[in-house]
Amino acid sequence: MEYEPFDSNMMSHGDRYSNTQAHTEVLFAEVGASGLVSRQVFDLANTSGFALRRVDVPTNFTALNQLLHRRPVSFLVGRASPDAISLVDSTSVLSAYFPPLILVHEGPLAATREDKMRRAGVAALVDQRAAPEVLAELVERLSRSWSWVRIPLGRIDVASAIQSLSDMEDELCLTVACPHMMPLSSDAWPALKACRGDKRCQGWYGRLYIRNGTVTWAETPQEKGVAALATILALQSGQVLCHEVFLRPAGENVGMRVHSALLEAAAHLDHRSAGIPIPSDSSSSAPGSSSRDVELPEDDFVEFDEIDDDDAGVPQPLAVAPPVVPHVPPKPAPPAPPRVPAVEEPPASGIERALRSVKDLQGIAVCDHQGWVEGVAGQVDAETVCAVVTMSTPQIRRIAALMGMGDVRQWAIGGKEGTVYTVVTPGKTIAAVGNATHNPDAVLRLLQRHQNDVLSP
């Protein structure tokens, strides 16, 4: 399940590409087949600034899911099954969630079979005759920072996430999944049961398609249209994923502007009968538990009374013999506590050193360009901050392009309650939060000065 580190000075079996320039590394995996991504695809991707690296995958289905859940794999490639019963030859993959699954097929596909593949989660279908050029184009699109934005649900609800993402592209697909959804499933997508918020759930997700600010299509495994959108809105925990590469459904089953569609779905949800479950996630806490902080009692300290015997003997006149004073033995001192050897604190990490150096910051998070958190220090909700920064990056870059500002790589957004700082580097994004300030530029310059510390181990 491990893979070799990328070596830009060697190439073997087409798994790595020899490259001496700085390229963005893109991980991918082939499932159910091998050799689908040819050397020509590696060459075309390299000219676009991406260094492809093939990840070895286990044959065990559970181990494969665990690998994809841990590793930032950008896309999967498989061969379409001839009988369309399974998505990938020689595997038990019946539906896919993430990463985007690209299937290579031979010859034309019927429209009904293509739609079945779409509903099963296939992101793209590629004819083998045009595979190298089409795959190279897909690699470039899937490697962009806004192609695979992930927003965790909790502090941000589904409706807010949909509204925020709806204007990122002219056309996009959003999937909304419960916390139990795994990358690949051995169950067909229509068989996925609605999440009831416990660990017995085998995973569930719905999807909606947006074009030019209009929700064109919404569906869950059991519903379509506004009813499906209402079920999607009811999900209280999980995540929203934004797709730039996807198969499009034929026709429309919603056909309303995003705001109107959300209002209609909310009204539908309010009037839904009590027998329809509203998914929620209660598995994160045991019954009867509380999220309130528990105040631990302070340790009891035993106080030892000391005897003051300074007045034990009182001076008497010389003619009178001093009285007999009984001898009171001194109270033994309490035993000394056992000596605890000093424990050396581990050296601070690079991101912690940077946080100490930039005094006005409360916390720093590091993520890749898809929003996956890779490091954090201080007081910051890393998942939320990284998701919001990743989500807003394309819009900020578009504004910069319209204003003729060129490639913007760092910015600060301040308000009365605080300030958010962003520094974009090749392959990584640094997101930091701090107090409200009248001079965010100075803090941003300090953060940029310490970015090597933030990105170091």
PENORSUL-V455620 format. One record per residue. N is the residue number from 1. RES is the residue in three letters. SS is DSSP state (helix for helix, strand for strand, loop for the rest). OMEGA is omega in degrees with one decimal (999 if undefined). Layout:
# PENORSUL-V455620
n=N res=RES ss=SS omega=OMEGA
n=N res=RES ss=SS omega=OMEGA
This chain:
# PENORSUL-V455620
n=1 res=MET ss=loop omega=177.5
n=2 res=GLU ss=loop omega=176.6
n=3 res=TYR ss=loop omega=-174.7
n=4 res=GLU ss=loop omega=175.5
n=5 res=PRO ss=loop omega=-177.3
n=6 res=PHE ss=loop omega=177.8
n=7 res=ASP ss=loop omega=-175.6
n=8 res=SER ss=loop omega=-177.0
n=9 res=ASN ss=loop omega=-179.5
n=10 res=MET ss=loop omega=-180.0
n=11 res=MET ss=loop omega=178.8
n=12 res=SER ss=loop omega=174.3
n=13 res=HIS ss=loop omega=179.0
n=14 res=GLY ss=loop omega=-177.1
n=15 res=ASP ss=loop omega=-177.6
n=16 res=ARG ss=loop omega=-177.6
n=17 res=TYR ss=loop omega=179.3
n=18 res=SER ss=loop omega=-173.4
n=19 res=ASN ss=loop omega=-178.6
n=20 res=THR ss=loop omega=-180.0
n=21 res=GLN ss=loop omega=179.7
n=22 res=ALA ss=loop omega=179.4
n=23 res=HIS ss=loop omega=174.0
n=24 res=THR ss=strand omega=-178.3
n=25 res=GLU ss=strand omega=-177.9
n=26 res=VAL ss=strand omega=178.4
n=27 res=LEU ss=strand omega=174.7
n=28 res=PHE ss=strand omega=179.8
n=29 res=ALA ss=strand omega=174.1
n=30 res=GLU ss=strand omega=-178.0
n=31 res=VAL ss=strand omega=177.0
n=32 res=GLY ss=loop omega=179.7
n=33 res=ALA ss=loop omega=178.7
n=34 res=SER ss=loop omega=178.5
n=35 res=GLY ss=loop omega=-179.8
n=36 res=LEU ss=loop omega=176.9
n=37 res=VAL ss=loop omega=-173.4
n=38 res=SER ss=loop omega=177.3
n=39 res=ARG ss=helix omega=179.7
n=40 res=GLN ss=helix omega=177.6
n=41 res=VAL ss=helix omega=176.3
n=42 res=PHE ss=helix omega=-178.5
n=43 res=ASP ss=helix omega=-178.2
n=44 res=LEU ss=helix omega=178.4
n=45 res=ALA ss=helix omega=-179.4
n=46 res=ASN ss=helix omega=179.2
n=47 res=THR ss=helix omega=177.9
n=48 res=SER ss=loop omega=176.5
n=49 res=GLY ss=loop omega=-179.0
n=50 res=PHE ss=strand omega=177.6
n=51 res=ALA ss=strand omega=-178.0
n=52 res=LEU ss=strand omega=174.2
n=53 res=ARG ss=strand omega=-179.2
n=54 res=ARG ss=strand omega=178.9
n=55 res=VAL ss=loop omega=175.7
n=56 res=ASP ss=loop omega=-176.8
n=57 res=VAL ss=loop omega=177.2
n=58 res=PRO ss=loop omega=178.3
n=59 res=THR ss=loop omega=178.0
n=60 res=ASN ss=loop omega=-174.9
n=61 res=PHE ss=helix omega=-179.8
n=62 res=THR ss=helix omega=179.0
n=63 res=ALA ss=helix omega=177.4
n=64 res=LEU ss=helix omega=178.1
n=65 res=ASN ss=helix omega=179.8
n=66 res=GLN ss=helix omega=178.3
n=67 res=LEU ss=helix omega=-178.8
n=68 res=LEU ss=helix omega=179.5
n=69 res=HIS ss=helix omega=-177.0
n=70 res=ARG ss=helix omega=-171.2
n=71 res=ARG ss=loop omega=178.0
n=72 res=PRO ss=loop omega=178.6
n=73 res=VAL ss=loop omega=-173.3
n=74 res=SER ss=loop omega=179.6
n=75 res=PHE ss=strand omega=177.1
n=76 res=LEU ss=strand omega=176.2
n=77 res=VAL ss=strand omega=177.4
n=78 res=GLY ss=strand omega=177.5
n=79 res=ARG ss=strand omega=-178.8
n=80 res=ALA ss=strand omega=178.9
n=81 res=SER ss=loop omega=-177.3
n=82 res=PRO ss=loop omega=-175.7
n=83 res=ASP ss=loop omega=177.2
n=84 res=ALA ss=loop omega=175.8
n=85 res=ILE ss=loop omega=174.5
n=86 res=SER ss=loop omega=-178.2
n=87 res=LEU ss=loop omega=-172.8
n=88 res=VAL ss=strand omega=178.3
n=89 res=ASP ss=loop omega=171.6
n=90 res=SER ss=loop omega=174.5
n=91 res=THR ss=loop omega=178.5
n=92 res=SER ss=loop omega=-179.9
n=93 res=VAL ss=loop omega=177.5
n=94 res=LEU ss=loop omega=175.6
n=95 res=SER ss=strand omega=-175.3
n=96 res=ALA ss=strand omega=178.0
n=97 res=TYR ss=loop omega=175.1
n=98 res=PHE ss=loop omega=-7.4
n=99 res=PRO ss=loop omega=179.4
n=100 res=PRO ss=strand omega=-179.0
n=101 res=LEU ss=strand omega=176.8
n=102 res=ILE ss=strand omega=179.7
n=103 res=LEU ss=strand omega=176.2
n=104 res=VAL ss=strand omega=-178.1
n=105 res=HIS ss=strand omega=178.6
n=106 res=GLU ss=loop omega=177.2
n=107 res=GLY ss=loop omega=-177.6
n=108 res=PRO ss=loop omega=178.0
n=109 res=LEU ss=loop omega=175.3
n=110 res=ALA ss=loop omega=-178.0
n=111 res=ALA ss=helix omega=-179.9
n=112 res=THR ss=helix omega=179.1
n=113 res=ARG ss=helix omega=178.1
n=114 res=GLU ss=helix omega=179.3
n=115 res=ASP ss=helix omega=176.2
n=116 res=LYS ss=helix omega=176.6
n=117 res=MET ss=helix omega=179.0
n=118 res=ARG ss=helix omega=-179.3
n=119 res=ARG ss=helix omega=178.3
n=120 res=ALA ss=loop omega=174.4
n=121 res=GLY ss=loop omega=178.7
n=122 res=VAL ss=strand omega=-178.2
n=123 res=ALA ss=strand omega=-177.6
n=124 res=ALA ss=strand omega=175.2
n=125 res=LEU ss=strand omega=-174.1
n=126 res=VAL ss=strand omega=174.1
n=127 res=ASP ss=strand omega=-174.9
n=128 res=GLN ss=helix omega=-178.2
n=129 res=ARG ss=helix omega=179.7
n=130 res=ALA ss=helix omega=-171.0
n=131 res=ALA ss=helix omega=-174.1
n=132 res=PRO ss=helix omega=-176.9
n=133 res=GLU ss=helix omega=-178.3
n=134 res=VAL ss=helix omega=178.9
n=135 res=LEU ss=helix omega=179.8
n=136 res=ALA ss=helix omega=177.8
n=137 res=GLU ss=helix omega=178.7
n=138 res=LEU ss=helix omega=178.7
n=139 res=VAL ss=helix omega=-179.3
n=140 res=GLU ss=helix omega=-178.8
n=141 res=ARG ss=helix omega=-178.6
n=142 res=LEU ss=helix omega=-178.3
n=143 res=SER ss=loop omega=178.2
n=144 res=ARG ss=loop omega=-173.3
n=145 res=SER ss=loop omega=-175.3
n=146 res=TRP ss=loop omega=-176.4
n=147 res=SER ss=loop omega=-172.0
n=148 res=TRP ss=loop omega=-178.3
n=149 res=VAL ss=loop omega=-179.2
n=150 res=ARG ss=strand omega=178.7
n=151 res=ILE ss=strand omega=176.7
n=152 res=PRO ss=strand omega=179.1
n=153 res=LEU ss=strand omega=-178.3
n=154 res=GLY ss=loop omega=174.8
n=155 res=ARG ss=loop omega=175.0
n=156 res=ILE ss=loop omega=179.9
n=157 res=ASP ss=loop omega=-174.8
n=158 res=VAL ss=helix omega=-177.0
n=159 res=ALA ss=helix omega=179.7
n=160 res=SER ss=helix omega=178.9
n=161 res=ALA ss=helix omega=179.4
n=162 res=ILE ss=helix omega=180.0
n=163 res=GLN ss=helix omega=-178.7
n=164 res=SER ss=helix omega=-175.6
n=165 res=LEU ss=helix omega=-169.4
n=166 res=SER ss=loop omega=-178.7
n=167 res=ASP ss=loop omega=178.6
n=168 res=MET ss=loop omega=179.6
n=169 res=GLU ss=loop omega=175.7
n=170 res=ASP ss=loop omega=-179.3
n=171 res=GLU ss=strand omega=-179.6
n=172 res=LEU ss=strand omega=176.6
n=173 res=CYS ss=strand omega=176.2
n=174 res=LEU ss=strand omega=171.1
n=175 res=THR ss=strand omega=-179.8
n=176 res=VAL ss=strand omega=-171.5
n=177 res=ALA ss=strand omega=174.5
n=178 res=CYS ss=loop omega=-175.8
n=179 res=PRO ss=loop omega=-173.0
n=180 res=HIS ss=loop omega=-176.8
n=181 res=MET ss=loop omega=178.0
n=182 res=MET ss=loop omega=-177.9
n=183 res=PRO ss=loop omega=-178.9
n=184 res=LEU ss=strand omega=-179.3
n=185 res=SER ss=strand omega=174.8
n=186 res=SER ss=loop omega=174.9
n=187 res=ASP ss=loop omega=174.4
n=188 res=ALA ss=loop omega=-175.6
n=189 res=TRP ss=helix omega=178.6
n=190 res=PRO ss=helix omega=-178.9
n=191 res=ALA ss=helix omega=-179.6
n=192 res=LEU ss=loop omega=-177.7
n=193 res=LYS ss=loop omega=179.5
n=194 res=ALA ss=loop omega=-176.3
n=195 res=CYS ss=loop omega=177.0
n=196 res=ARG ss=loop omega=173.9
n=197 res=GLY ss=loop omega=176.7
n=198 res=ASP ss=loop omega=-173.1
n=199 res=LYS ss=loop omega=175.4
n=200 res=ARG ss=loop omega=179.4
n=201 res=CYS ss=loop omega=179.3
n=202 res=GLN ss=loop omega=179.5
n=203 res=GLY ss=loop omega=-178.9
n=204 res=TRP ss=loop omega=172.2
n=205 res=TYR ss=strand omega=173.4
n=206 res=GLY ss=strand omega=-178.2
n=207 res=ARG ss=strand omega=172.9
n=208 res=LEU ss=strand omega=-176.1
n=209 res=TYR ss=strand omega=-177.0
n=210 res=ILE ss=strand omega=177.3
n=211 res=ARG ss=strand omega=178.7
n=212 res=ASN ss=loop omega=176.1
n=213 res=GLY ss=loop omega=-179.6
n=214 res=THR ss=strand omega=174.0
n=215 res=VAL ss=strand omega=-177.2
n=216 res=THR ss=strand omega=-172.3
n=217 res=TRP ss=strand omega=174.2
n=218 res=ALA ss=strand omega=-179.3
n=219 res=GLU ss=strand omega=168.9
n=220 res=THR ss=loop omega=179.8
n=221 res=PRO ss=loop omega=-176.8
n=222 res=GLN ss=loop omega=-173.9
n=223 res=GLU ss=loop omega=175.0
n=224 res=LYS ss=strand omega=174.3
n=225 res=GLY ss=helix omega=-176.4
n=226 res=VAL ss=helix omega=178.0
n=227 res=ALA ss=helix omega=177.7
n=228 res=ALA ss=helix omega=179.2
n=229 res=LEU ss=helix omega=177.1
n=230 res=ALA ss=helix omega=177.8
n=231 res=THR ss=helix omega=177.5
n=232 res=ILE ss=helix omega=-179.4
n=233 res=LEU ss=helix omega=-177.2
n=234 res=ALA ss=helix omega=-178.5
n=235 res=LEU ss=loop omega=-174.6
n=236 res=GLN ss=loop omega=178.3
n=237 res=SER ss=loop omega=-175.1
n=238 res=GLY ss=strand omega=180.0
n=239 res=GLN ss=strand omega=175.0
n=240 res=VAL ss=strand omega=178.8
n=241 res=LEU ss=strand omega=-179.5
n=242 res=CYS ss=strand omega=-178.0
n=243 res=HIS ss=strand omega=172.6
n=244 res=GLU ss=loop omega=178.9
n=245 res=VAL ss=loop omega=-177.6
n=246 res=PHE ss=loop omega=173.2
n=247 res=LEU ss=loop omega=-175.6
n=248 res=ARG ss=loop omega=174.6
n=249 res=PRO ss=loop omega=177.1
n=250 res=ALA ss=loop omega=177.0
n=251 res=GLY ss=loop omega=-179.9
n=252 res=GLU ss=loop omega=173.5
n=253 res=ASN ss=loop omega=174.3
n=254 res=VAL ss=loop omega=173.9
n=255 res=GLY ss=loop omega=178.3
n=256 res=MET ss=strand omega=173.7
n=257 res=ARG ss=strand omega=-172.7
n=258 res=VAL ss=helix omega=-176.9
n=259 res=HIS ss=helix omega=-179.6
n=260 res=SER ss=helix omega=179.7
n=261 res=ALA ss=helix omega=179.3
n=262 res=LEU ss=helix omega=177.6
n=263 res=LEU ss=helix omega=179.3
n=264 res=GLU ss=helix omega=179.6
n=265 res=ALA ss=helix omega=178.2
n=266 res=ALA ss=helix omega=177.0
n=267 res=ALA ss=helix omega=177.2
n=268 res=HIS ss=helix omega=-179.4
n=269 res=LEU ss=helix omega=179.9
n=270 res=ASP ss=helix omega=-176.0
n=271 res=HIS ss=loop omega=-178.5
n=272 res=ARG ss=loop omega=-179.1
n=273 res=SER ss=loop omega=-176.3
n=274 res=ALA ss=loop omega=-179.5
n=275 res=GLY ss=loop omega=178.4
n=276 res=ILE ss=loop omega=-176.7
n=277 res=PRO ss=loop omega=172.7
n=278 res=ILE ss=loop omega=-174.1
n=279 res=PRO ss=loop omega=171.4
n=280 res=SER ss=loop omega=-177.7
n=281 res=ASP ss=loop omega=177.1
n=282 res=SER ss=loop omega=-176.6
n=283 res=SER ss=loop omega=-176.0
n=284 res=SER ss=loop omega=179.1
n=285 res=SER ss=loop omega=-179.1
n=286 res=ALA ss=loop omega=179.4
n=287 res=PRO ss=loop omega=178.9
n=288 res=GLY ss=loop omega=-179.2
n=289 res=SER ss=loop omega=-178.2
n=290 res=SER ss=loop omega=178.0
n=291 res=SER ss=loop omega=179.7
n=292 res=ARG ss=loop omega=178.5
n=293 res=ASP ss=loop omega=177.9
n=294 res=VAL ss=loop omega=-179.5
n=295 res=GLU ss=loop omega=-178.1
n=296 res=LEU ss=loop omega=178.7
n=297 res=PRO ss=loop omega=177.9
n=298 res=GLU ss=loop omega=178.6
n=299 res=ASP ss=loop omega=175.6
n=300 res=ASP ss=loop omega=178.7
n=301 res=PHE ss=loop omega=179.0
n=302 res=VAL ss=loop omega=177.7
n=303 res=GLU ss=loop omega=-179.7
n=304 res=PHE ss=loop omega=177.1
n=305 res=ASP ss=loop omega=177.8
n=306 res=GLU ss=loop omega=-179.1
n=307 res=ILE ss=loop omega=178.8
n=308 res=ASP ss=loop omega=-178.3
n=309 res=ASP ss=loop omega=177.7
n=310 res=ASP ss=loop omega=-178.3
n=311 res=ASP ss=loop omega=-177.2
n=312 res=ALA ss=loop omega=178.5
n=313 res=GLY ss=loop omega=-178.6
n=314 res=VAL ss=loop omega=179.9
n=315 res=PRO ss=loop omega=179.7
n=316 res=GLN ss=loop omega=175.9
n=317 res=PRO ss=loop omega=-174.6
n=318 res=LEU ss=loop omega=-176.1
n=319 res=ALA ss=loop omega=-176.7
n=320 res=VAL ss=loop omega=178.8
n=321 res=ALA ss=loop omega=179.0
n=322 res=PRO ss=loop omega=179.0
n=323 res=PRO ss=loop omega=178.4
n=324 res=VAL ss=loop omega=-179.7
n=325 res=VAL ss=loop omega=-179.9
n=326 res=PRO ss=loop omega=-179.5
n=327 res=HIS ss=loop omega=176.7
n=328 res=VAL ss=loop omega=-179.6
n=329 res=PRO ss=loop omega=179.3
n=330 res=PRO ss=loop omega=179.2
n=331 res=LYS ss=loop omega=-177.8
n=332 res=PRO ss=loop omega=178.7
n=333 res=ALA ss=loop omega=178.0
n=334 res=PRO ss=loop omega=-179.7
n=335 res=PRO ss=loop omega=179.4
n=336 res=ALA ss=loop omega=178.3
n=337 res=PRO ss=loop omega=179.4
n=338 res=PRO ss=loop omega=-178.1
n=339 res=ARG ss=loop omega=179.4
n=340 res=VAL ss=loop omega=-179.5
n=341 res=PRO ss=loop omega=179.9
n=342 res=ALA ss=loop omega=178.7
n=343 res=VAL ss=loop omega=-179.0
n=344 res=GLU ss=loop omega=177.0
n=345 res=GLU ss=loop omega=178.2
n=346 res=PRO ss=loop omega=-180.0
n=347 res=PRO ss=loop omega=-179.4
n=348 res=ALA ss=loop omega=176.9
n=349 res=SER ss=loop omega=-179.1
n=350 res=GLY ss=helix omega=-179.2
n=351 res=ILE ss=helix omega=176.2
n=352 res=GLU ss=helix omega=177.1
n=353 res=ARG ss=helix omega=179.4
n=354 res=ALA ss=helix omega=179.8
n=355 res=LEU ss=helix omega=177.9
n=356 res=ARG ss=helix omega=-176.8
n=357 res=SER ss=helix omega=-179.9
n=358 res=VAL ss=loop omega=-167.4
n=359 res=LYS ss=loop omega=-173.2
n=360 res=ASP ss=loop omega=-178.4
n=361 res=LEU ss=strand omega=174.4
n=362 res=GLN ss=strand omega=-179.1
n=363 res=GLY ss=strand omega=179.5
n=364 res=ILE ss=strand omega=174.6
n=365 res=ALA ss=strand omega=176.9
n=366 res=VAL ss=strand omega=178.3
n=367 res=CYS ss=strand omega=172.3
n=368 res=ASP ss=strand omega=-174.7
n=369 res=HIS ss=loop omega=173.7
n=370 res=GLN ss=loop omega=177.1
n=371 res=GLY ss=loop omega=180.0
n=372 res=TRP ss=loop omega=-175.5
n=373 res=VAL ss=strand omega=-179.6
n=374 res=GLU ss=strand omega=179.1
n=375 res=GLY ss=strand omega=-178.8
n=376 res=VAL ss=strand omega=175.7
n=377 res=ALA ss=strand omega=177.8
n=378 res=GLY ss=strand omega=-176.9
n=379 res=GLN ss=loop omega=-179.1
n=380 res=VAL ss=loop omega=172.8
n=381 res=ASP ss=loop omega=-168.2
n=382 res=ALA ss=helix omega=-176.7
n=383 res=GLU ss=helix omega=-178.3
n=384 res=THR ss=helix omega=-178.3
n=385 res=VAL ss=helix omega=-179.6
n=386 res=CYS ss=helix omega=178.6
n=387 res=ALA ss=helix omega=-178.4
n=388 res=VAL ss=helix omega=179.7
n=389 res=VAL ss=helix omega=179.0
n=390 res=THR ss=helix omega=-179.3
n=391 res=MET ss=helix omega=-175.2
n=392 res=SER ss=helix omega=-176.6
n=393 res=THR ss=helix omega=180.0
n=394 res=PRO ss=helix omega=-180.0
n=395 res=GLN ss=helix omega=179.4
n=396 res=ILE ss=helix omega=179.0
n=397 res=ARG ss=helix omega=176.8
n=398 res=ARG ss=helix omega=176.8
n=399 res=ILE ss=helix omega=179.6
n=400 res=ALA ss=helix omega=179.4
n=401 res=ALA ss=helix omega=178.8
n=402 res=LEU ss=helix omega=180.0
n=403 res=MET ss=loop omega=-180.0
n=404 res=GLY ss=loop omega=-176.5
n=405 res=MET ss=loop omega=-179.1
n=406 res=GLY ss=loop omega=-177.0
n=407 res=ASP ss=loop omega=-179.3
n=408 res=VAL ss=loop omega=-176.2
n=409 res=ARG ss=loop omega=176.5
n=410 res=GLN ss=strand omega=179.0
n=411 res=TRP ss=strand omega=178.0
n=412 res=ALA ss=strand omega=177.7
n=413 res=ILE ss=strand omega=-174.9
n=414 res=GLY ss=strand omega=176.6
n=415 res=GLY ss=loop omega=-178.1
n=416 res=LYS ss=loop omega=-175.5
n=417 res=GLU ss=loop omega=-179.0
n=418 res=GLY ss=loop omega=-176.8
n=419 res=THR ss=strand omega=175.7
n=420 res=VAL ss=strand omega=-179.1
n=421 res=TYR ss=strand omega=-179.0
n=422 res=THR ss=strand omega=173.1
n=423 res=VAL ss=strand omega=-178.8
n=424 res=VAL ss=strand omega=177.4
n=425 res=THR ss=strand omega=176.8
n=426 res=PRO ss=loop omega=176.9
n=427 res=GLY ss=loop omega=-176.1
n=428 res=LYS ss=strand omega=173.6
n=429 res=THR ss=strand omega=177.1
n=430 res=ILE ss=strand omega=178.4
n=431 res=ALA ss=strand omega=-178.1
n=432 res=ALA ss=strand omega=177.7
n=433 res=VAL ss=strand omega=179.6
n=434 res=GLY ss=strand omega=179.1
n=435 res=ASN ss=loop omega=174.3
n=436 res=ALA ss=loop omega=-177.0
n=437 res=THR ss=loop omega=176.8
n=438 res=HIS ss=loop omega=-176.9
n=439 res=ASN ss=loop omega=-179.9
n=440 res=PRO ss=helix omega=179.8
n=441 res=ASP ss=helix omega=-178.9
n=442 res=ALA ss=helix omega=178.7
n=443 res=VAL ss=helix omega=179.6
n=444 res=LEU ss=helix omega=177.9
n=445 res=ARG ss=helix omega=177.0
n=446 res=LEU ss=helix omega=179.1
n=447 res=LEU ss=helix omega=178.6
n=448 res=GLN ss=helix omega=179.0
n=449 res=ARG ss=helix omega=-178.0
n=450 res=HIS ss=loop omega=-176.1
n=451 res=GLN ss=helix omega=176.8
n=452 res=ASN ss=helix omega=175.1
n=453 res=ASP ss=helix omega=-178.4
n=454 res=VAL ss=helix omega=-174.9
n=455 res=LEU ss=helix omega=-179.8
n=456 res=SER ss=loop omega=-179.4
n=457 res=PRO ss=loop omega=999
